[in-house]
Amino acid sequence: MLYILQEYFFKKFLTVLVFALIGFMVLVVIIDMVDNIDRFLDRNATAHQILSYYFYWTPMQIVRVVPVAMLLGILFATASLVKYNELLAIRASGFGLFRLFWPVFLFSLFLAGLVFLMGEYVVPFSSSQSDYIKKIEIEKQAAADPEQASVFLTAPGGWIFYFGGFDPNDKKAYTILAQRFEKGRLLEVIEAEALDFSGKFWVLEQGRHRHFPEEGKEDFTSFGRFEMKDMTTSPAKLLRRKEQPDQMTFAELATVIAAKKRAGQPTVKEEVGLHMKISLPLLNALIVFIGAPIAVKIRKSGFALNFIIAVAIAFLGIVLFRLFQTLGETGSLPVIVAAWGIDLLFFAAGLSLLFWARR
């Protein structure tokens, strides 16, 4: 009997969730198109460029709207039970809210994991691609980048590079430190005076190469010229694609943090981003704790009022999340508080509301 009721409620929730997710995605695409259409027309953007931009832009937006869609899903599914006195009948049969909502809670945890995987394997690449298409291909921003000092970047093959000086216009970098990791183990370290990327691949000049084939063993060589033929993408392009923590994977961020700490560079922004790669997806699960109890009390407070309150809570959570993120990145809040404070707040509020709804 309980399984049938759980399946019935879960199907209601899943149906609303899918329609809410589609509806929100259509809405955000339309809003973005209205905001950017003049810019696209002024830059003579082709249909292929516009479609490519929105193709790569969509995964990030899906991650952002999932919490709101989750909230609407649990809200409408629960409200329908209350409206037709089904919830009253279920309670009279001896089944409580926790047991009825349990499959939805498990699904929300699964969805949180799915959002984390998207943020790990899809969003970093798609976000950087959409930025590149919009800024470089459509808006045609100058390809020339300003000279920079103390530059960190991640590159294919597990490489982390530090440039003491970087001139993208002259296609040169100076005071190079490169480290290659594999499964958390340091395999190679290269120090060089200069790097030239004016050809088809990167060329290091005047340096030393240390290779660690196994624990406790080291091979050391000096060189005047060291060709990295696997590095065919310019550092400037890699930098444009890796400017923000949300454009890196969890492993890349952790490696960058470790490399920056070894070089004595600040890592607060990256550490906040690293923790938020877990705490933000988890918000999708915690949001269910908020929506379900509010929906249970709809009959007493009115559907419209509770709907407004629930949607407001979702957006308030996102706004507070970004506020805490900014305060954490500027050092105004500890990293743990900045990244996990909203999750803890939602968890405490959700549990309180669930116990309140059981009365």
VOPAGU-2260 file (C-alpha; in pm, 1 decimal, decimal comma):
REM VOPAGU-2260
SITE   aa  ch    i         X         Y         Z
SITE  MET   A    0       0,0       0,0       0,0
SITE  LEU   A    1     273,7     244,8      96,1
SITE  TYR   A    2     465,8     168,5    -224,3
SITE  ILE   A    3     157,6     246,2    -436,0
SITE  LEU   A    4     107,3     579,5    -257,9
SITE  GLN   A    5     474,4     671,6    -293,7
SITE  GLU   A    6     470,2     584,3    -663,3
SITE  TYR   A    7     151,8     787,3    -714,8
SITE  PHE   A    8     298,7    1093,2    -545,4
SITE  PHE   A    9     637,7    1057,2    -716,7
SITE  LYS   A   10     474,4    1048,5   -1061,9
SITE  LYS   A   11     285,4    1368,5    -980,6
SITE  PHE   A   12     608,2    1533,8    -867,2
SITE  LEU   A   13     811,1    1415,1   -1167,7
SITE  THR   A   14     548,7    1535,0   -1418,4
SITE  VAL   A   15     542,9    1885,1   -1271,4
SITE  LEU   A   16     923,3    1891,5   -1245,5
SITE  VAL   A   17     970,9    1813,6   -1615,5
SITE  PHE   A   18     719,1    2074,7   -1730,0
SITE  ALA   A   19     859,5    2334,0   -1487,8
SITE  LEU   A   20    1215,2    2269,5   -1608,3
SITE  ILE   A   21    1113,5    2302,4   -1974,7
SITE  GLY   A   22     908,7    2613,1   -1901,7
SITE  PHE   A   23    1185,9    2786,4   -1711,3
SITE  MET   A   24    1443,2    2702,5   -1978,9
SITE  VAL   A   25    1221,2    2845,4   -2252,7
SITE  LEU   A   26    1169,4    3155,7   -2039,2
SITE  VAL   A   27    1540,1    3219,3   -1968,7
SITE  VAL   A   28    1629,6    3165,6   -2336,0
SITE  ILE   A   29    1363,9    3415,8   -2446,0
SITE  ILE   A   30    1479,9    3669,4   -2185,1
SITE  ASP   A   31    1842,6    3633,0   -2293,9
SITE  MET   A   32    1751,9    3659,4   -2661,3
SITE  VAL   A   33    1551,2    3977,7   -2601,3
SITE  ASP   A   34    1847,7    4118,9   -2408,2
SITE  ASN   A   35    2105,6    4025,9   -2674,4
SITE  ILE   A   36    1920,6    4036,6   -3006,3
SITE  ASP   A   37    2025,2    4395,9   -3081,6
SITE  ARG   A   38    2387,5    4311,2   -3008,0
SITE  PHE   A   39    2372,2    4005,2   -3232,9
SITE  LEU   A   40    2220,4    4203,9   -3519,6
SITE  ASP   A   41    2466,9    4491,9   -3481,4
SITE  ARG   A   42    2759,0    4245,0   -3500,0
SITE  ASN   A   43    2604,1    4064,6   -3800,4
SITE  ALA   A   44    2607,7    3734,8   -3611,2
SITE  THR   A   45    2522,2    3433,7   -3824,7
SITE  ALA   A   46    2245,4    3187,8   -3737,3
SITE  HIS   A   47    2511,4    2923,5   -3677,0
SITE  GLN   A   48    2694,0    3146,0   -3425,8
SITE  ILE   A   49    2371,8    3227,4   -3238,3
SITE  LEU   A   50    2259,2    2863,0   -3225,4
SITE  SER   A   51    2606,7    2752,5   -3116,8
SITE  TYR   A   52    2609,9    3013,9   -2841,5
SITE  TYR   A   53    2276,2    2898,7   -2700,3
SITE  PHE   A   54    2371,0    2530,9   -2739,1
SITE  TYR   A   55    2675,1    2580,4   -2514,5
SITE  TRP   A   56    2498,6    2836,8   -2289,8
SITE  THR   A   57    2210,1    2603,8   -2200,3
SITE  PRO   A   58    2384,9    2355,6   -1962,1
SITE  MET   A   59    2482,2    2632,4   -1718,8
SITE  GLN   A   60    2124,1    2762,1   -1716,3
SITE  ILE   A   61    1984,9    2413,9   -1653,7
SITE  VAL   A   62    2203,6    2387,5   -1343,6
SITE  ARG   A   63    2073,5    2725,6   -1226,4
SITE  VAL   A   64    1700,0    2664,1   -1277,7
SITE  VAL   A   65    1684,2    2308,4   -1142,4
SITE  PRO   A   66    1637,4    2426,6    -777,5
SITE  VAL   A   67    1339,0    2642,7    -875,0
SITE  ALA   A   68    1188,9    2361,5   -1083,6
SITE  MET   A   69    1236,6    2121,3    -791,9
SITE  LEU   A   70    1055,7    2359,6    -560,8
SITE  LEU   A   71     762,7    2400,6    -799,6
SITE  GLY   A   72     747,3    2024,9    -850,7
SITE  ILE   A   73     715,8    1942,7    -481,8
SITE  LEU   A   74     483,6    2239,9    -429,4
SITE  PHE   A   75     227,2    2145,1    -695,8
SITE  ALA   A   76     243,8    1771,0    -628,6
SITE  THR   A   77     179,2    1818,7    -257,9
SITE  ALA   A   78     -80,4    2091,2    -313,9
SITE  SER   A   79    -284,2    1859,8    -537,0
SITE  LEU   A   80    -297,9    1601,1    -257,1
SITE  VAL   A   81    -415,9    1866,5     -12,2
SITE  LYS   A   82    -672,1    2013,5    -250,4
SITE  TYR   A   83    -855,6    1685,5    -304,8
SITE  ASN   A   84    -817,6    1564,9      57,9
SITE  GLU   A   85    -586,7    1283,9     -56,7
SITE  LEU   A   86    -324,1    1380,4     197,8
SITE  LEU   A   87    -584,9    1362,2     474,3
SITE  ALA   A   88    -681,0    1011,0     363,8
SITE  ILE   A   89    -314,6     904,6     349,6
SITE  ARG   A   90    -255,9    1033,5     702,0
SITE  ALA   A   91    -570,3     857,0     822,7
SITE  SER   A   92    -423,2     532,9     687,2
SITE  GLY   A   93    -129,9     576,1     923,5
SITE  PHE   A   94     133,5     698,3     678,9
SITE  GLY   A   95     327,4    1013,5     770,5
SITE  LEU   A   96     479,1    1284,2     555,0
SITE  PHE   A   97     834,3    1153,5     584,4
SITE  ARG   A   98     740,6     812,0     445,6
SITE  LEU   A   99     530,2     957,9     164,0
SITE  PHE   A  100     800,8    1203,6      54,9
SITE  TRP   A  101    1090,3     959,5      94,2
SITE  PRO   A  102    1120,1     865,5    -279,1
SITE  VAL   A  103    1124,1    1235,4    -369,4
SITE  PHE   A  104    1399,2    1301,0    -114,7
SITE  LEU   A  105    1605,0    1016,4    -262,5
SITE  PHE   A  106    1543,9    1144,6    -613,8
SITE  SER   A  107    1649,6    1494,3    -508,3
SITE  LEU   A  108    1980,4    1350,2    -385,6
SITE  PHE   A  109    2020,9    1168,0    -718,3
SITE  LEU   A  110    1945,8    1491,0    -903,8
SITE  ALA   A  111    2198,7    1675,9    -686,3
SITE  GLY   A  112    2459,2    1419,4    -791,6
SITE  LEU   A  113    2358,7    1460,1   -1155,7
SITE  VAL   A  114    2393,2    1838,7   -1129,6
SITE  PHE   A  115    2737,7    1790,4    -973,2
SITE  LEU   A  116    2843,8    1568,0   -1264,2
SITE  MET   A  117    2715,5    1825,7   -1512,6
SITE  GLY   A  118    2915,0    2092,5   -1331,4
SITE  GLU   A  119    3218,7    1865,5   -1345,2
SITE  TYR   A  120    3212,1    1732,7   -1700,8
SITE  VAL   A  121    2975,3    1950,5   -1907,2
SITE  VAL   A  122    2947,6    2303,8   -1768,8
SITE  PRO   A  123    3322,2    2395,1   -1759,5
SITE  PHE   A  124    3364,5    2327,8   -2131,4
SITE  SER   A  125    3023,0    2455,2   -2243,7
SITE  SER   A  126    3049,0    2774,5   -2037,3
SITE  SER   A  127    3392,4    2861,1   -2173,0
SITE  GLN   A  128    3274,6    2784,1   -2527,0
SITE  SER   A  129    2968,1    3008,5   -2496,5
SITE  ASP   A  130    3184,1    3292,7   -2359,7
SITE  TYR   A  131    3432,0    3248,3   -2644,2
SITE  ILE   A  132    3160,8    3244,4   -2912,3
SITE  LYS   A  133    2988,6    3553,0   -2770,9
SITE  LYS   A  134    3295,0    3764,5   -2691,5
SITE  ILE   A  135    3533,4    3665,0   -2970,1
SITE  GLU   A  136    3328,2    3533,0   -3260,8
SITE  ILE   A  137    3013,6    3749,4   -3229,0
SITE  GLU   A  138    3120,5    4066,5   -3047,3
SITE  LYS   A  139    3462,7    4046,3   -3212,6
SITE  GLN   A  140    3651,1    4172,9   -2912,0
SITE  ALA   A  141    4014,9    4244,6   -2977,8
SITE  ALA   A  142    4222,2    3930,3   -2989,5
SITE  ALA   A  143    4508,9    4115,8   -2827,7
SITE  ASP   A  144    4523,4    4056,5   -2452,7
SITE  PRO   A  145    4708,5    4278,8   -2203,8
SITE  GLU   A  146    5039,7    4172,5   -2058,6
SITE  GLN   A  147    5000,4    3991,7   -1729,9
SITE  ALA   A  148    5214,9    3890,9   -1433,7
SITE  SER   A  149    5184,0    3588,7   -1204,2
SITE  VAL   A  150    4961,9    3382,3   -1431,9
SITE  PHE   A  151    4836,6    3033,4   -1345,3
SITE  LEU   A  152    4667,7    2810,4   -1599,9
SITE  THR   A  153    4573,1    2446,0   -1639,3
SITE  ALA   A  154    4647,0    2265,3   -1964,9
SITE  PRO   A  155    4563,1    1926,1   -2115,3
SITE  GLY   A  156    4755,9    1627,7   -1986,5
SITE  GLY   A  157    4744,1    1724,4   -1619,0
SITE  TRP   A  158    4978,6    2023,3   -1656,2
SITE  ILE   A  159    4973,7    2329,0   -1430,0
SITE  PHE   A  160    5173,1    2631,7   -1552,3
SITE  TYR   A  161    5292,8    2938,8   -1368,7
SITE  PHE   A  162    5418,9    3234,8   -1574,8
SITE  GLY   A  163    5609,0    3511,4   -1396,2
SITE  GLY   A  164    5537,1    3730,5   -1698,7
SITE  PHE   A  165    5302,4    3675,1   -1992,6
SITE  ASP   A  166    5280,9    3874,1   -2318,1
SITE  PRO   A  167    5010,6    3722,4   -2542,0
SITE  ASN   A  168    5069,6    3977,1   -2817,6
SITE  ASP   A  169    5438,1    3886,2   -2851,4
SITE  LYS   A  170    5348,4    3519,1   -2789,0
SITE  LYS   A  171    5603,2    3492,4   -2509,8
SITE  ALA   A  172    5601,6    3398,3   -2142,8
SITE  TYR   A  173    5881,6    3431,0   -1889,7
SITE  THR   A  174    5995,8    3262,7   -1565,9
SITE  ILE   A  175    5812,7    2936,2   -1623,9
SITE  LEU   A  176    5725,3    2670,8   -1369,6
SITE  ALA   A  177    5533,4    2371,1   -1505,4
SITE  GLN   A  178    5411,8    2069,1   -1308,9
SITE  ARG   A  179    5236,0    1759,2   -1437,0
SITE  PHE   A  180    5020,0    1545,0   -1211,3
SITE  GLU   A  181    4858,4    1207,1   -1266,0
SITE  LYS   A  182    4608,4    1071,3   -1011,6
SITE  GLY   A  183    4737,5    1320,9    -756,1
SITE  ARG   A  184    5104,4    1220,1    -799,4
SITE  LEU   A  185    5367,1    1462,3    -926,9
SITE  LEU   A  186    5529,9    1319,5   -1241,3
SITE  GLU   A  187    5723,9    1608,5   -1397,3
SITE  VAL   A  188    5856,2    1952,7   -1307,5
SITE  ILE   A  189    5993,9    2192,4   -1567,4
SITE  GLU   A  190    6159,5    2526,3   -1493,0
SITE  ALA   A  191    6250,2    2753,7   -1783,1
SITE  GLU   A  192    6347,6    3113,2   -1848,5
SITE  ALA   A  193    6108,2    3162,6   -2139,4
SITE  LEU   A  194    5826,6    3004,7   -2338,9
SITE  ASP   A  195    5758,5    3072,4   -2707,5
SITE  PHE   A  196    5420,4    2977,7   -2855,7
SITE  SER   A  197    5447,8    3154,9   -3191,2
SITE  GLY   A  198    5473,5    2823,4   -3379,7
SITE  LYS   A  199    5253,5    2515,9   -3395,7
SITE  PHE   A  200    5341,5    2408,7   -3040,3
SITE  TRP   A  201    5500,4    2542,3   -2723,2
SITE  VAL   A  202    5878,0    2571,1   -2695,5
SITE  LEU   A  203    6053,9    2618,2   -2359,3
SITE  GLU   A  204    6396,6    2781,0   -2354,2
SITE  GLN   A  205    6689,9    2751,9   -2112,9
SITE  GLY   A  206    6567,9    2536,0   -1829,3
SITE  ARG   A  207    6568,8    2216,1   -1627,9
SITE  HIS   A  208    6347,8    1908,3   -1652,6
SITE  ARG   A  209    6285,0    1677,2   -1357,3
SITE  HIS   A  210    6098,4    1350,0   -1411,6
SITE  PHE   A  211    5970,8    1122,4   -1132,9
SITE  PRO   A  212    5896,0     783,0   -1296,6
SITE  GLU   A  213    5830,1     622,4    -956,2
SITE  GLU   A  214    5841,5     704,7    -588,1
SITE  GLY   A  215    6195,4     788,3    -469,5
SITE  LYS   A  216    6340,0     803,4    -822,3
SITE  GLU   A  217    6423,5    1121,1   -1016,9
SITE  ASP   A  218    6567,1    1190,3   -1362,5
SITE  PHE   A  219    6725,1    1535,3   -1412,9
SITE  THR   A  220    6823,8    1704,7   -1738,2
SITE  SER   A  221    6911,3    2057,7   -1846,7
SITE  PHE   A  222    6803,0    2191,4   -2184,0
SITE  GLY   A  223    6841,6    2488,4   -2413,4
SITE  ARG   A  224    6523,1    2405,8   -2604,0
SITE  PHE   A  225    6235,9    2180,4   -2494,0
SITE  GLU   A  226    5949,4    2116,4   -2736,1
SITE  MET   A  227    5602,2    2041,3   -2595,8
SITE  LYS   A  228    5438,4    1912,0   -2912,3
SITE  ASP   A  229    5116,8    1814,3   -2732,9
SITE  MET   A  230    5056,3    2180,5   -2643,9
SITE  THR   A  231    4897,1    2323,9   -2958,3
SITE  THR   A  232    4647,8    2567,8   -2801,0
SITE  SER   A  233    4778,5    2914,7   -2717,4
SITE  PRO   A  234    4804,9    3002,8   -2345,7
SITE  ALA   A  235    4586,4    3309,2   -2412,6
SITE  LYS   A  236    4303,1    3086,7   -2533,4
SITE  LEU   A  237    4344,1    2851,3   -2237,0
SITE  LEU   A  238    4331,0    3149,4   -2001,8
SITE  ARG   A  239    4011,9    3280,9   -2159,7
SITE  ARG   A  240    3853,8    2941,4   -2106,1
SITE  LYS   A  241    3970,6    2900,9   -1746,1
SITE  GLU   A  242    3916,9    3242,4   -1589,1
SITE  GLN   A  243    3645,5    3142,0   -1342,5
SITE  PRO   A  244    3619,6    2847,4   -1099,5
SITE  ASP   A  245    3292,7    2736,6   -1261,5
SITE  GLN   A  246    3487,5    2686,9   -1584,9
SITE  MET   A  247    3716,3    2431,6   -1418,3
SITE  THR   A  248    3652,6    2080,0   -1298,9
SITE  PHE   A  249    3681,6    1984,0    -932,1
SITE  ALA   A  250    4018,0    1818,1    -997,8
SITE  GLU   A  251    4150,8    2117,4   -1191,9
SITE  LEU   A  252    4049,1    2356,7    -915,5
SITE  ALA   A  253    4209,4    2140,8    -647,7
SITE  THR   A  254    4531,6    2124,0    -850,1
SITE  VAL   A  255    4535,1    2499,6    -910,0
SITE  ILE   A  256    4482,6    2563,3    -538,1
SITE  ALA   A  257    4773,2    2334,6    -449,5
SITE  ALA   A  258    4999,8    2497,8    -708,5
SITE  LYS   A  259    4909,3    2849,6    -596,2
SITE  LYS   A  260    4972,3    2763,1    -232,1
SITE  ARG   A  261    5314,9    2629,1    -320,7
SITE  ALA   A  262    5386,6    2956,2    -501,2
SITE  GLY   A  263    5256,2    3166,1    -208,5
SITE  GLN   A  264    4958,4    3302,4    -406,7
SITE  PRO   A  265    4611,3    3371,4    -255,8
SITE  THR   A  266    4359,9    3090,7    -311,8
SITE  VAL   A  267    4042,9    3213,5    -138,1
SITE  LYS   A  268    3838,3    3253,8    -458,0
SITE  GLU   A  269    3933,4    2908,1    -581,6
SITE  GLU   A  270    3867,9    2745,7    -242,3
SITE  VAL   A  271    3517,5    2896,5    -224,8
SITE  GLY   A  272    3452,2    2775,9    -579,7
SITE  LEU   A  273    3577,8    2427,9    -492,1
SITE  HIS   A  274    3340,6    2391,0    -195,4
SITE  MET   A  275    3049,3    2536,2    -393,0
SITE  LYS   A  276    3088,3    2267,8    -656,7
SITE  ILE   A  277    2937,6    2038,4    -392,0
SITE  SER   A  278    2722,5    2272,3    -183,2
SITE  LEU   A  279    2533,4    2425,4    -478,3
SITE  PRO   A  280    2412,4    2091,0    -623,6
SITE  LEU   A  281    2316,2    1981,0    -271,9
SITE  LEU   A  282    2079,0    2277,3    -256,7
SITE  ASN   A  283    1855,5    2087,7    -501,3
SITE  ALA   A  284    1792,7    1826,2    -233,7
SITE  LEU   A  285    1750,1    2071,7      51,1
SITE  ILE   A  286    1495,2    2278,6    -141,7
SITE  VAL   A  287    1249,2    1987,3    -114,6
SITE  PHE   A  288    1249,9    2024,9     263,9
SITE  ILE   A  289    1121,6    2379,8     217,3
SITE  GLY   A  290     852,8    2327,3     -48,0
SITE  ALA   A  291     673,5    2020,5      87,8
SITE  PRO   A  292     572,6    2160,0     430,8
SITE  ILE   A  293     455,7    2489,5     279,0
SITE  ALA   A  294     234,3    2302,2      33,2
SITE  VAL   A  295      82,1    2096,0     315,5
SITE  LYS   A  296     -41,5    2418,4     478,4
SITE  ILE   A  297    -184,8    2564,9     156,5
SITE  ARG   A  298    -545,7    2516,3     260,6
SITE  LYS   A  299    -493,7    2731,6     565,8
SITE  SER   A  300    -294,2    3008,2     403,3
SITE  GLY   A  301    -416,6    3008,6      43,7
SITE  PHE   A  302    -253,9    2860,5    -266,3
SITE  ALA   A  303    -145,7    3188,4    -424,5
SITE  LEU   A  304      26,0    3313,1    -108,6
SITE  ASN   A  305     214,7    2989,2     -54,7
SITE  PHE   A  306     314,6    2974,8    -421,2
SITE  ILE   A  307     462,1    3324,4    -397,9
SITE  ILE   A  308     639,1    3238,1     -72,4
SITE  ALA   A  309     785,9    2917,6    -217,5
SITE  VAL   A  310     916,7    3081,2    -535,8
SITE  ALA   A  311    1050,4    3372,2    -331,2
SITE  ILE   A  312    1238,4    3126,9    -108,6
SITE  ALA   A  313    1402,9    2968,3    -412,5
SITE  PHE   A  314    1524,4    3299,4    -551,0
SITE  LEU   A  315    1618,0    3422,7    -203,8
SITE  GLY   A  316    1833,9    3114,3    -161,5
SITE  ILE   A  317    2013,5    3180,2    -490,9
SITE  VAL   A  318    2067,0    3547,8    -406,5
SITE  LEU   A  319    2200,8    3462,8     -59,5
SITE  PHE   A  320    2421,2    3195,4    -212,0
SITE  ARG   A  321    2583,5    3448,9    -444,3
SITE  LEU   A  322    2610,9    3703,6    -162,7
SITE  PHE   A  323    2789,2    3453,6      60,0
SITE  GLN   A  324    3009,3    3359,2    -234,0
SITE  THR   A  325    3114,2    3721,3    -287,0
SITE  LEU   A  326    3179,8    3773,6      83,8
SITE  GLY   A  327    3385,3    3455,5      91,3
SITE  GLU   A  328    3592,5    3548,7    -213,8
SITE  THR   A  329    3673,4    3888,3     -64,0
SITE  GLY   A  330    3772,8    3732,3     267,2
SITE  SER   A  331    3482,2    3883,6     461,9
SITE  LEU   A  332    3356,3    3534,4     554,2
SITE  PRO   A  333    3546,8    3210,9     622,2
SITE  VAL   A  334    3550,5    2976,2     323,1
SITE  ILE   A  335    3340,6    2708,5     495,7
SITE  VAL   A  336    3073,9    2958,0     606,9
SITE  ALA   A  337    3061,0    3121,1     262,5
SITE  ALA   A  338    3021,5    2790,4      79,0
SITE  TRP   A  339    2803,3    2591,3     320,5
SITE  GLY   A  340    2615,5    2855,4     520,9
SITE  ILE   A  341    2306,5    2861,9     297,5
SITE  ASP   A  342    2288,3    2481,9     282,7
SITE  LEU   A  343    2289,0    2461,9     661,8
SITE  LEU   A  344    2029,9    2739,1     683,2
SITE  PHE   A  345    1798,6    2561,8     437,5
SITE  PHE   A  346    1848,6    2227,4     611,2
SITE  ALA   A  347    1756,9    2371,2     952,1
SITE  ALA   A  348    1459,1    2562,6     810,6
SITE  GLY   A  349    1340,6    2258,0     616,2
SITE  LEU   A  350    1347,0    2026,7     916,2
SITE  SER   A  351    1161,9    2284,0    1127,7
SITE  LEU   A  352     895,2    2322,1     859,1
SITE  LEU   A  353     854,8    1945,9     821,7
SITE  PHE   A  354     792,0    1899,8    1194,1
SITE  TRP   A  355     553,4    2197,9    1182,7
SITE  ALA   A  356     362,0    2046,0     890,5
SITE  ARG   A  357     313,7    1716,1    1075,4
SITE  ARG   A  358     102,5    1882,7    1341,2
